[in-house]
Amino acid sequence: MLGGLAGCEPPGYSTCGTRVCPDGYQCRSEQCVSEEQISACTELEAEAECVAGLDGVCREGFCQINLCGNGQLDTYPVRGPEACDGELGRLACADVGADFGLTDCTLACSSDSSRCESFTWKRAITGTGPGRLVTTFRGDPKGDTVFVARGGLLSWRRGGAWRSAVRLEGAINIGDVVPVTAERALVVAPKNGTQLALWSFDAAADPLLTTTSLVIPTTGPTPLRWSGGVAMGQTRVMASLGTTLLLYQRIGDIWSEQTVTLNLGGCPTATPVRLHWWSPSENTIYGSMDSRAVSLAVSGTTVECTDLRDLGSPAVAMGGDSGLKWVVTRSGRVIDARDWQPLSLDPSESLALDSATVEVPSPLRLWATSGDDILLFDQGAWWKSTTGSAILRDDFSGRIPVHRPLAVQDNRVRAVLGAQEVGLVEPNSREWMTGWQTTTDGEVTELAVDGSGRTWTALFAPGSPGTARLALGPLIRVVSDLASAITSIHVVEGTMYLGTGNSVRKVTATTGTTITAVVEGSPALGLIRGLWSSGTTLYALSQQGAQPVRTQLYSKETTSATWTPFYDFAAEPCTATWMAGQVVASKPYLFAVCRGPVIPDKPRESKLLVFDLTSSARTVVAVPDGSYTRVAAGADGVVWLVGSQGRAVRVAPPYGVAELLPVLRRSPVTGKLSELSETLSDVVVLADGQVYVAGANQNLFWWDGARLVRVSASQGGSSSYVALAGSGSLLYAGYESGVDLLFRRVP
């Protein structure tokens, strides 16, 4: 938009490239330079020290200041040793022991890692004993209440501070806290080793919590073992003592026990009942008996049990915003309780979840514990942090089991580790989370995000014949009559087109477990190396035949039945390897990369072809040779090419010169940069202009404005990223056996 100001600047102003300089400034090297900067160097040689308000150096006839971060070492320390412009440059936080982000340059031009972030747990309160985070109360307008129990000590938190601990006289180990209202809760603990007691607390009456009445159950097994409780409104609590249920009624400040008659009906007999959730819209409690989900209808002191469903694994959590909507099992299955269909793929192996806590009910987001791991359920799959375990840094000295359950409070996820209560970074500040999910339905060949923000994954299982599948989130469907891999996914005006190993296909129907995709247009084309559309026109890059391979670009109106040749790469001559499209300044462009023929005793050539679809103009740019596998462009028109042996190229408008980019990692020990030669498999430009490149061993690289630096390291496996896709500020990455969702930080 600034470029449009040329020729219409106010009186006394002048244009300077894309800038407008005020009166008293001159245009030098497309910069607006003051008269003071010019006069400061009138009688000085180049590189001489100068002063123009701030210290600087004479370059190009004026005193240049703000030299920190200019990418070169100046002849004297302008504001310090210029570490940011030296060999170390700007460090990736992953290379200084943190998890994500980049270091900054200070005013002294030294490296500043204060903005680096990690999934490191922070100590909040200390104490003795194993510790247990017993519950959280949701919906409190003053701030959720979190209780931490150690032995007979109870601590609680509302708002931003932990309150002093209260010792429950005679209590040995607190078993649970049942929230009744935002101010009241029942605390359950064995008393003197033989009796189960309930303490009633009123947070509003005393900031340290005040005990009011003590209720000792008279019914139940001996010794008494607490299996959990559910508050039904503000005056009733249903408690489970294994196979025995107790009902507690509050009148005023006094809680009293009432006998309950349990009618098992079709439910398992002599099986401990675990209570999980009460539906506020009805007098129904949902729980589990072994691996079966059950509902308990409460009428007075009578409870009717109904057997709902065999879950295949014990439930660890249930919930919903009215009736029962979802169930989480110990194995990691997340089930829609309305139709008992899965909300996620079954994990490749049991996750052995200990507990699950809901953060957002719709769309469902959960946090769960599994031994010493903390997991997130989001976007239909389970995720964990890139550190391998969202816990344990050196200050905790080894792997420590998480004491379930978790609590989500103050936009933080909290847990108890050993004797420490700790908090995770705010959920919206996560930059990288990696997928737990893998699949046996084939290897990932392509990723795409449609206009609704839904993630599509293409899978291919080789065989005779091979099997192609499409997955929308966790739901996988076979593509009928397709025995070759899907190479491209493109959605236009609600219709999905697939580039495959032998044709372009149009998805016409989805029924049951099958997706129908018919060949689009004639001829059937061949191996598709890119698919894009502009308006109602489709473009496909096709390779056909054996050696020599013939590569052609075709176009077709969506209403037409015939593909028309658009460009034959034999004219270069070169064999195209990939194509992408992008709208730049309201004009549609196609970008294709190709490799020239092998000529003895001559270096092989590669080219980038830029097609302006509004004028049919074609620009050819020579690029450093490489086996480029992918090409992508941003809204600014800058084109990015990546390929084998660490080759990465950047070509900016007006598409005259190609810039070979260094792909680097930095040693956290020596601080030295070294080039990587691993295969780069894909590149994506997000809506905010951020550029990411996928590499082998799950290495992810980010363009910092000067080079591609590693921002996410290998998870220790041999699997490599094969495809990237972006939606807004979200980044998705697919590797051979699964898909990761890599969150970009929310500003």
Secondary structure in CASP SS format (residue, H / E / C, confidence):
PFRMAT SS
TARGET T0000
AUTHOR 0000-0000-0000
METHOD secondary structure of the structure
MODEL  1
M C 1.00
L H 1.00
G H 1.00
G H 1.00
L H 1.00
A C 1.00
G C 1.00
C C 1.00
E C 1.00
P C 1.00
P C 1.00
G C 1.00
Y C 1.00
S E 1.00
T E 1.00
C E 1.00
G C 1.00
T C 1.00
R E 1.00
V E 1.00
C E 1.00
P C 1.00
D C 1.00
G C 1.00
Y E 1.00
Q E 1.00
C E 1.00
R E 1.00
S C 1.00
E C 1.00
Q E 1.00
C E 1.00
V E 1.00
S E 1.00
E H 1.00
E H 1.00
Q H 1.00
I H 1.00
S H 1.00
A C 1.00
C C 1.00
T C 1.00
E C 1.00
L C 1.00
E C 1.00
A C 1.00
E C 1.00
A C 1.00
E E 1.00
C E 1.00
V E 1.00
A C 1.00
G C 1.00
L C 1.00
D E 1.00
G E 1.00
V E 1.00
C E 1.00
R E 1.00
E C 1.00
G C 1.00
F E 1.00
C E 1.00
Q E 1.00
I C 1.00
N C 1.00
L C 1.00
C C 1.00
G C 1.00
N C 1.00
G C 1.00
Q C 1.00
L C 1.00
D C 1.00
T C 1.00
Y C 1.00
P C 1.00
V C 1.00
R C 1.00
G C 1.00
P C 1.00
E C 1.00
A H 1.00
C H 1.00
D H 1.00
G C 1.00
E C 1.00
L C 1.00
G C 1.00
R C 1.00
L C 1.00
A E 1.00
C H 1.00
A H 1.00
D H 1.00
V H 1.00
G C 1.00
A C 1.00
D C 1.00
F E 1.00
G C 1.00
L E 1.00
T C 1.00
D E 1.00
C E 1.00
T C 1.00
L C 1.00
A C 1.00
C C 1.00
S C 1.00
S E 1.00
D E 1.00
S C 1.00
S C 1.00
R C 1.00
C C 1.00
E E 1.00
S C 1.00
F C 1.00
T C 1.00
W C 1.00
K E 1.00
R E 1.00
A E 1.00
I E 1.00
T C 1.00
G C 1.00
T C 1.00
G C 1.00
P C 1.00
G C 1.00
R E 1.00
L E 1.00
V E 1.00
T E 1.00
T E 1.00
F E 1.00
R C 1.00
G C 1.00
D C 1.00
P C 1.00
K C 1.00
G C 1.00
D C 1.00
T E 1.00
V E 1.00
F E 1.00
V E 1.00
A E 1.00
R E 1.00
G C 1.00
G C 1.00
L E 1.00
L E 1.00
S E 1.00
W E 1.00
R E 1.00
R E 1.00
G C 1.00
G C 1.00
A E 1.00
W E 1.00
R C 1.00
S C 1.00
A C 1.00
V E 1.00
R E 1.00
L C 1.00
E C 1.00
G C 1.00
A E 1.00
I C 1.00
N C 1.00
I C 1.00
G C 1.00
D E 1.00
V E 1.00
V E 1.00
P E 1.00
V C 1.00
T C 1.00
A C 1.00
E C 1.00
R E 1.00
A E 1.00
L E 1.00
V E 1.00
V E 1.00
A E 1.00
P E 1.00
K E 1.00
N C 1.00
G C 1.00
T C 1.00
Q E 1.00
L E 1.00
A E 1.00
L E 1.00
W E 1.00
S E 1.00
F E 1.00
D E 1.00
A C 1.00
A C 1.00
A C 1.00
D C 1.00
P C 1.00
L C 1.00
L C 1.00
T E 1.00
T E 1.00
T E 1.00
S E 1.00
L E 1.00
V E 1.00
I C 1.00
P C 1.00
T C 1.00
T C 1.00
G C 1.00
P C 1.00
T C 1.00
P C 1.00
L C 1.00
R C 1.00
W C 1.00
S C 1.00
G C 1.00
G E 1.00
V E 1.00
A E 1.00
M E 1.00
G C 1.00
Q C 1.00
T C 1.00
R E 1.00
V E 1.00
M E 1.00
A E 1.00
S E 1.00
L C 1.00
G C 1.00
T C 1.00
T C 1.00
L E 1.00
L E 1.00
L E 1.00
Y E 1.00
Q E 1.00
R E 1.00
I E 1.00
G C 1.00
D C 1.00
I E 1.00
W E 1.00
S E 1.00
E E 1.00
Q E 1.00
T E 1.00
V C 1.00
T E 1.00
L E 1.00
N E 1.00
L C 1.00
G C 1.00
G C 1.00
C C 1.00
P C 1.00
T C 1.00
A C 1.00
T C 1.00
P C 1.00
V C 1.00
R E 1.00
L E 1.00
H E 1.00
W E 1.00
W E 1.00
S E 1.00
P C 1.00
S C 1.00
E C 1.00
N C 1.00
T E 1.00
I E 1.00
Y E 1.00
G E 1.00
S E 1.00
M E 1.00
D C 1.00
S C 1.00
R E 1.00
A E 1.00
V E 1.00
S E 1.00
L E 1.00
A E 1.00
V E 1.00
S E 1.00
G C 1.00
T C 1.00
T E 1.00
V E 1.00
E E 1.00
C E 1.00
T E 1.00
D E 1.00
L E 1.00
R E 1.00
D E 1.00
L C 1.00
G C 1.00
S C 1.00
P C 1.00
A E 1.00
V E 1.00
A E 1.00
M E 1.00
G E 1.00
G C 1.00
D C 1.00
S C 1.00
G C 1.00
L C 1.00
K C 1.00
W E 1.00
V E 1.00
V E 1.00
T E 1.00
R C 1.00
S C 1.00
G C 1.00
R C 1.00
V E 1.00
I E 1.00
D E 1.00
A C 1.00
R C 1.00
D C 1.00
W C 1.00
Q E 1.00
P E 1.00
L C 1.00
S C 1.00
L C 1.00
D C 1.00
P C 1.00
S C 1.00
E C 1.00
S C 1.00
L C 1.00
A C 1.00
L C 1.00
D C 1.00
S E 1.00
A E 1.00
T E 1.00
V E 1.00
E E 1.00
V E 1.00
P C 1.00
S C 1.00
P C 1.00
L C 1.00
R E 1.00
L E 1.00
W E 1.00
A E 1.00
T E 1.00
S E 1.00
G C 1.00
D C 1.00
D E 1.00
I E 1.00
L E 1.00
L E 1.00
F E 1.00
D E 1.00
Q C 1.00
G C 1.00
A E 1.00
W E 1.00
W E 1.00
K E 1.00
S E 1.00
T C 1.00
T C 1.00
G C 1.00
S C 1.00
A C 1.00
I C 1.00
L C 1.00
R C 1.00
D H 1.00
D H 1.00
F H 1.00
S C 1.00
G C 1.00
R C 1.00
I C 1.00
P C 1.00
V E 1.00
H E 1.00
R E 1.00
P E 1.00
L E 1.00
A E 1.00
V E 1.00
Q E 1.00
D C 1.00
N C 1.00
R E 1.00
V E 1.00
R E 1.00
A E 1.00
V E 1.00
L E 1.00
G C 1.00
A C 1.00
Q E 1.00
E E 1.00
V E 1.00
G E 1.00
L C 1.00
V C 1.00
E C 1.00
P H 1.00
N H 1.00
S H 1.00
R C 1.00
E C 1.00
W C 1.00
M E 1.00
T E 1.00
G E 1.00
W C 1.00
Q C 1.00
T E 1.00
T C 1.00
T C 1.00
D C 1.00
G C 1.00
E E 1.00
V E 1.00
T E 1.00
E E 1.00
L E 1.00
A E 1.00
V E 1.00
D C 1.00
G C 1.00
S C 1.00
G C 1.00
R C 1.00
T E 1.00
W E 1.00
T E 1.00
A E 1.00
L E 1.00
F E 1.00
A E 1.00
P C 1.00
G C 1.00
S C 1.00
P C 1.00
G C 1.00
T E 1.00
A E 1.00
R E 1.00
L E 1.00
A E 1.00
L E 1.00
G C 1.00
P C 1.00
L E 1.00
I E 1.00
R E 1.00
V E 1.00
V E 1.00
S C 1.00
D C 1.00
L C 1.00
A C 1.00
S C 1.00
A C 1.00
I E 1.00
T E 1.00
S E 1.00
I E 1.00
H E 1.00
V E 1.00
V E 1.00
E C 1.00
G C 1.00
T E 1.00
M E 1.00
Y E 1.00
L E 1.00
G E 1.00
T E 1.00
G C 1.00
N C 1.00
S C 1.00
V E 1.00
R E 1.00
K E 1.00
V E 1.00
T E 1.00
A E 1.00
T E 1.00
T E 1.00
G C 1.00
T C 1.00
T E 1.00
I E 1.00
T E 1.00
A E 1.00
V E 1.00
V E 1.00
E C 1.00
G C 1.00
S E 1.00
P C 1.00
A C 1.00
L C 1.00
G C 1.00
L E 1.00
I E 1.00
R E 1.00
G E 1.00
L E 1.00
W E 1.00
S E 1.00
S E 1.00
G C 1.00
T C 1.00
T E 1.00
L E 1.00
Y E 1.00
A E 1.00
L E 1.00
S E 1.00
Q E 1.00
Q E 1.00
G C 1.00
A C 1.00
Q C 1.00
P C 1.00
V C 1.00
R E 1.00
T E 1.00
Q E 1.00
L E 1.00
Y E 1.00
S E 1.00
K E 1.00
E E 1.00
T C 1.00
T C 1.00
S C 1.00
A C 1.00
T E 1.00
W C 1.00
T E 1.00
P E 1.00
F E 1.00
Y E 1.00
D E 1.00
F H 1.00
A H 1.00
A H 1.00
E C 1.00
P C 1.00
C C 1.00
T E 1.00
A E 1.00
T E 1.00
W E 1.00
M E 1.00
A E 1.00
G E 1.00
Q E 1.00
V E 1.00
V E 1.00
A C 1.00
S C 1.00
K E 1.00
P E 1.00
Y E 1.00
L E 1.00
F E 1.00
A E 1.00
V E 1.00
C E 1.00
R E 1.00
G C 1.00
P C 1.00
V C 1.00
I C 1.00
P C 1.00
D C 1.00
K C 1.00
P C 1.00
R C 1.00
E C 1.00
S E 1.00
K E 1.00
L E 1.00
L E 1.00
V E 1.00
F E 1.00
D E 1.00
L C 1.00
T C 1.00
S C 1.00
S C 1.00
A E 1.00
R E 1.00
T E 1.00
V E 1.00
V E 1.00
A E 1.00
V E 1.00
P C 1.00
D C 1.00
G C 1.00
S C 1.00
Y E 1.00
T E 1.00
R E 1.00
V E 1.00
A E 1.00
A E 1.00
G C 1.00
A C 1.00
D C 1.00
G C 1.00
V C 1.00
V E 1.00
W E 1.00
L E 1.00
V E 1.00
G E 1.00
S H 1.00
Q H 1.00
G H 1.00
R C 1.00
A E 1.00
V E 1.00
R E 1.00
V E 1.00
A C 1.00
P C 1.00
P C 1.00
Y C 1.00
G C 1.00
V C 1.00
A E 1.00
E E 1.00
L E 1.00
L C 1.00
P C 1.00
V E 1.00
L E 1.00
R E 1.00
R E 1.00
S C 1.00
P C 1.00
V C 1.00
T C 1.00
G C 1.00
K C 1.00
L E 1.00
S E 1.00
E E 1.00
L C 1.00
S C 1.00
E C 1.00
T C 1.00
L E 1.00
S E 1.00
D E 1.00
V E 1.00
V E 1.00
V E 1.00
L C 1.00
A C 1.00
D C 1.00
G C 1.00
Q C 1.00
V E 1.00
Y E 1.00
V E 1.00
A E 1.00
G E 1.00
A H 1.00
N H 1.00
Q H 1.00
N C 1.00
L E 1.00
F E 1.00
W E 1.00
W E 1.00
D C 1.00
G C 1.00
A C 1.00
R C 1.00
L E 1.00
V E 1.00
R E 1.00
V E 1.00
S E 1.00
A C 1.00
S C 1.00
Q C 1.00
G C 1.00
G C 1.00
S C 1.00
S C 1.00
S C 1.00
Y E 1.00
V E 1.00
A E 1.00
L E 1.00
A E 1.00
G E 1.00
S E 1.00
G C 1.00
S C 1.00
L E 1.00
L E 1.00
Y E 1.00
A E 1.00
G E 1.00
Y E 1.00
E C 1.00
S C 1.00
G E 1.00
V E 1.00
D E 1.00
L E 1.00
L E 1.00
F C 1.00
R C 1.00
R C 1.00
V C 1.00
P C 1.00
END
